[in-house]
Amino acid sequence: MTTDTLVTVAPTTPETVSRSTIPMSQKIAFGVGMLANQMFPAALGIFMVILVQSLGMSPILWGLIFFLPKLVDALTDPLMGYISDRTESRWGKRRPFVFIGAVIAGLAYIAMWQLSAENSQTYNFWYFLAWSIVFFLGMTVFSVPYVAMGYEMSSDYHERTRLMAVAQWIGQWAWVIAPWGWIVLYDPNWFASATEGARTLSIYVGVTCMLLAMVPAIFCHSVDTTNTNAKESNSSISDTFRELFTGIGITLKNKPFQRICTATFFIFNAYNCVAGFAFFIIVYYMNGGDPVAAGNWPALFGSVSALCTCFVVIPIVNYMAQTIGKHKTFLITQSMSLAGYAMFWWSFSPANPYLMFIPIPLFVFGIGGLFTIMMSMTADICDLDELETHQRREGLFGAIYWWMVKFGAAFAGLLSGIILALVGFDQTVTVQTDEALAGLRAAFIIVPATGTLIGIWAMWNYDLDEARVTAIRAELDAR
């Protein structure tokens, strides 16, 4: 079966290709959804420390909680992309799923943090695991159509970057706000215990994020693609899954897409593997294992990093991408982050905690500008795919891209627990050995730097530049 006969596809309409300029109100509405999309994992990362620090869960079980729910995503993400690509409704093919997913994720987030130290470790593990699977299912229903919605909002090479820059700028505030959860959770003036704090704060986080996630479903305009990629109603389940897996195969064969997936997988997930170690380094290395003595430093580290991303990284990346191109911008900014990683060996200082802020303006270029560039590139790749296959697959491209991110994060979470165990970290004691602390600090540098180098190698010969994208767009418009 050829790709041209894979599905019944309506031709690209003038309405779908003329959306070159996006009103700022639409960019902001889309960005509010990105705030929810990032606040959920940002808050989750803060709360996850409680499982080890306050509930005494072993590092191996902690790693499994990161890993196992992502196995479900291995099926649900591509399936959700396929479904949203082929949905027809009066509200569009993305918006109903964005709304429903927001509700599921918000309620599940609240439920999974209703834990108690009085329960056994086994009970807390299985309870949290079950609800986290429901939570990630809700995130799939929300995030896959939401990301695809962004790919469809403009056909202009630079406007796509500007849209993602605005969205990432708004989304970064999640990482400014979330680290202060450490202060609230561990301050006895707020709550008697961190687990009690998690039970209460999760309600505020879940409801707030749910409402934010609904904004693009209500206010963002959907592109009119009625009947695009529509399948005959009498198709069998086997035909549907055959078409799904064929579409996945075609998507994965796209060479530029292979490059951005590989780069994102290693850069983002290598950092994710050790991101939580910043809390352990500040608490155990710089403050002798006392989270109260650590005070505001863990929160300040996260907030300053996010603020630098908002006011330094994203504006610079947006300007550079429109001046020298997305590819060169990626290579330069990722190289800058390597210098920042190396400086952390000396900057985490018990004698002078302010030193840990010095590498931040460099190191945040690694993660801070990654998705601004990569999401814009993915929209370009969707045009290339349409030129080659006569199909639009924003949902499937978005699903597979974010599946790479999330599935990699699952391995990163599992590897986090393994690294903690290998360096000799003991969650049952306050004072860690010198070897364990040195291992934590070394891993915080070596693991993400290695991932960044692999990402740079993967993107070195990426060739979908502005001239080529413009020519593709012109040919599609003429078609």
N, C-alpha and C positions, 0 to 999 in steps of 0.2 A: 504493500500500500504506500503510495507516495504521500508526502506531506501536504500536497495540494488538495488531496481528497480526504484528508484526515477528518476535517469538520466542514460544516457549511458556514461560510463566512460572508458577512455583508461587506461591501467595499467601504474603504475609509471615506467618511463623509466630510464635506467642507467644515461642518461644525466641529469635528474632532481634530482637524489640523490647523484651524485658525486660532486656537487658544494659545497664542504666543505670550501675551502679557497677562499676568495674574494680579487682580486687585489686591492691595495690601490687606484689606479686610479678610479676603480668602486665605492669604498666606498666614495671617494671625490665627484664624480659625483652625487651619491645618496644624499650625504650631502648637496650639493648646492641646490637640490630640497627642502631639509628640511629647508634651510635658507629662501627660498621663502615661504614655508608652515608656518613658524613662523613669518616672517617679515610682512605678510599681517595682522594677528591678532595683532601683536605688534604695528604696525603703527595705526591700527584701534583703539586700546585702547587709544593711545595718542590723536588722533584726536577727539574721542568721547567726551572728556571733553569740547570741543568747543560748543557742542550742549547746555550744561547747562551754562557754564561759559560765552560764548560770544553771543549766540543766545537766551539765556533766556528760554530755553525749560524746562517745568516742569519736576521734577524727575519721575513722573508717566509715562509721554510720553517717557522719556529717557529709562525707564525700558522696555516699550512696544517695543521700537526699538530693544532692545537686544532680546526680547522674540519671537516676531511674526515670523521673518524670520526662526527661528529654527523649527517652526511647519512644514515648507516646507521640512526641512531636515529629518523630521520623516519618510517621504516617499521616498525622493530622495536618501538618503544614502544607505539603503539596496537595493533599486532598481539598483543603480549604481554598487554596489558590485556584484549583481547577473548578470548584463549585462556584466561587464568586465570579470567575471569568465568564461563566455560562448562565448566570442568574438573570432573570428578567422580572422586574417588579416596577410598580408605579413610583417607588422611591429610588430606583437605580439598582445597580448590581452590587454595590459595595456598602451603602449606608445602612441597610437593615442589619447586616452582620456586625458592623462596627458598633451599633447600638446594643445588640444582644450580647456580644462579647464583653462589652463594658460592664454590663450588669452581672454576668457570671463571674468575671474576674474580681470585681469589687466585693461581692458577697463571699466568695471563696477565700479571699485574702483575710477577711475578718475571721472566718471560721477556723482557718488553719493555725491561727495564733492563740486560740483558746486553750493553752497548755498550762500545766502546773508541775512544779518540782515534786509534788507529792506522788505523781504518777511514776510508774517504773520507766526506765529508759526504753524498754521494748515497746510499751504502750505509746509513749510520746513519739517514737520513731514511726510506727505504723499509722498513728493518727495523723501526724504531720504529712507523711508521704501520701496518704489517700487524698487529703484536701489539697495538697500541692499539685497533684495530677489534675484535679478539677480546676484549680486556678490556672494552670498552664493551658488547659483546653480553652478556657475563657479567653486567655491572652491570644491564643491562635485565632479564634473566631474574630477577635477585635483587630489584631495587629496585621494579619496578612491582607485583608481587604483595605485596611487603612493605608498601609504602605503602597499598595497598588493604586489607590486613589491619588496619591501624590505623583506617581509616575504619569498619570493621565491628565494632570492639570495644565500642562503646557507642552508645546511641541518645539519650543525654542531652546537651543543649546545652553545659552547663558541664563535664561529665566529659570531653567530647572535648577541650576546651581543657586540662584538667588532664593528660590523657594526653599530649598533644603537648608540654606544658611539661616533663613529666618526660623524655620522649624527647629533646627538644632540649637539656635540661640535660645529660643524659649524653652526647649527641652532641657538644656543644661542647668536651668534653675532647679531642676530636681536634685542635681548633685550638689548644689549650694545649700539647699534646705535639708536634705536627708541626713547628712552627717551630724546635725545637731540632735538627731534622735538618740545618739550615744549619750549625750549630756542628760537628756530627759530620762532615759531608761535607767541610768546608773546613779542619778542624784537622789539620795534618800529623802530629800525635801519634796520630791515629786511623787515617788512611789516607794513602798517598802521593799520591793524587789524588782529586778529587771523583768522577770516573767509577768508580774502583775502589770508593769508598765506596758509590756507588749500586748497583753489582753485588751487594755484600754486604748492605746495608741492605734492599734490595728483598725479599730472602728473608724477613727478619724481619717486614717490613711485610705481605707477601703472605700468609704463614702466619697471622699474628696476626689480620688482618682477616678472613680466610676463616673462622677459628674463631668470631670474634665474630658474623659474619653468619649462622652456623648456629644461633645461640641461639634467635631467634624461631621458626625452623622446627621446633625440637625442643620448646620449652617454651611457646610462645604457643598458646592455645586458638583453634581456628578456629570461626567461626560456621557452624552446620549449615544449609547452603542447598542440599542435595541436590536436583537437578533444576531449581534456579532458573536461568533463562536457558538451559536446556538446549535444544539443537537436535536435530532428528531425525537419526539416524545416517546416513540415506541422502541427506542434503543434498549437493549438488555443490559443488566448489570455487568455482565462479562464484557460487552462492547464498551461500556463506560470506563471500566478499569483498564481495558486494553488501550483505549484512547488516552487515558491519564498517563499510563506508563510510557506510551509512545511519545507523548508531549514532554514528559520529564527527560526522556532520552535525547530528544531534539534540543531541549534547553541546555542540557549538560554538555552537548557537543559544540556549543557556541564558544569559540576560542577566547574572545575578550571577556566573556562571562566567567570562563574557567579561571582567568587570571585574577579578576577582582574577588572571586570567591576564595581562591587560595590565599591571596594577600590578607583579606579580612579575617579568614579563619585563624591564621597564625598570629597576626598582630593583636587582634582583639582578645582572642582566647588565651594567648600567652600572658597578656596582662591580667586578664580575669583570673587566671590561675593563682596569682599572688596578690591581687588587689586587696583582699582582706588582711594580708600580712601587715599592712601599714598600721592597723589598729594594734596588732600583737606587738609590733616593734616599738610603737610609742608607749604602750602600757608596760610591757615586760622588759624591754631593753632600756628605755629612757626613764621609766618610773617604777622600777622594781616590782612590777606585777600588780600594782594598785590602780584600778580604773578610776577611783575617786581622785587619787593624787594626779592622775593624767589630766584631769579636769577638761578644759576646752580644747586641748591640743589635737586629739583625733578629729574633732569636728572642724577645727580651723584648717587642718591639713586638707580635708576633703572640700571644704567650702572655698578656700583660696584656689585650689586646683580648678574647680568649676568656674569661679569668677574669672580666672585667667583665660579659660576656654571661651567664655562669653565675650569678654572685652578685648582680648588679644588674638586668640587663635582664629575664631570664626571670621571676624572682619578681615584679618590678613589672608586667610585661606580663600575667602570669597573674592577679594581683590586680586590675589595672585592667579586664581583659576581663570578669571576673565582677562588677565593681562598676558600670562605666559602659557595658559592651558592647564587642564586638570591633571594631565599625566606628570608634567614637570613639577607642578605644585605638590603632588603626592610624594614624589621622590625627595624633594628638598625638605619638606616638613617632617617626613619620617626620619630622615637623616639627622635632623635637629634633635629629635627625641632621644636618639642614642646617647648624645652628650649628657642630656638630663638624667637618664638612667644611671650612667657611670658616676655622676656626682653624688648620688644618694649614699654611697659607701661612707663618705665623710660627713654628709650633711645631717644624718640622724645622730645627733650628739646629746647625750644626757646632760652635759655641762651647759650647752647653749641650744635650746630647742628651736630658736628662731632660724638656725642654719638650715633646717629642713625645708624652708620656703624658697631657698635660693635656686634649686634646680627646677622648680615647678614651671616657670615660663617656658623652659625648653621641653621638659618631659611631656607636658600636656599637648604638644603638637601631635604626638603619636596617636592618641585616642581622640583628642578633641576635634581634629579636622578630618578624621577617617570617614565618618558616615556622611558628612557634607559632600565630600568628593564621590564616595562610592555610590550613594543613592542617586546622585546626578548622573553618574556614568551608567547605572543600570537603566535609567530612562532612555539614554542614548542607545543602549544595547537592544531595548525593546523595538526601537525603530529598525535597527539592523535585522532583527529577527523577522519583523513584518515584511521587509524587503525580500528576504530569502524564502519565507514560507507562506506569505500571504495571510498570516494570522496575527492577532494581538493576544499576547499572553502576559500582561502585566502582573496578574495575580500569581501565575505560576513562577515567573521570574522572581517576584518578591518573596514568594513562599520558600523557594529553594535557597535564595540568598540568605534569608533569615533563619532557615533551617540549618544552614551551615554555621551561622552565628550561634544559635541556641544549642545545637548538638555539640559544637565545639565547646560551648560553655559547660555542658554536662561533663565532658571529659576534663575540662579545667577544674570543675568543682571536685570531681573524683581525685584528680591529681593533687589538688590543694591538700586534701586529707592525707594522701600518701606522703607528700613532701613534709607536712607537719610531723608525721610519724617518723620519717627517715632522718630528719634533723634532730630528733629526740625531744620534741615539744611534748610536755606532760600537762594536760589540762587539769589535773588534780592538785597541782602544786602552784604556789605563788611565784617562787623564785626559780627561774629556768637556768639550766647550765649555760656556761659561756659558749660551748659548742653549738647548742640549740639556737642561741641568739645570733651567733655568727652565721649559722646556716640560714636562718630567716632572712637576714640582711642580704646575704649573697643571692638567695633565690629571688628576692625582690628586684634585683638588678639583672641577673643573668638570664632568667626565663623570658621576660618581656623583650630584652634586647635581642635574644636569639630569634624570637618570633618576628620582630621588626626586620631583621636582616633577611629572613626568608621571604617576608612580604615584599621587600624592595626587589629581591631577585625575581619574584613571580611577576612583578609589574614592569620590569626593565624594558621589555619590548612591546608593551601595550601600544596599539597603533590606531585606536578609534579617536582621532583628534577632531578639532572643530571643522576643518575643511571636509573631512570625510563624512561627518555627521550631517553637515549642511547639505552635501550632495545627496546623501540618503534621503533626507527630509524632502528635498526638491523632487526627487524621483517618486517618492510616495505621494506627494501632492499632485504630481502630474498623472500618476496612475489613477 
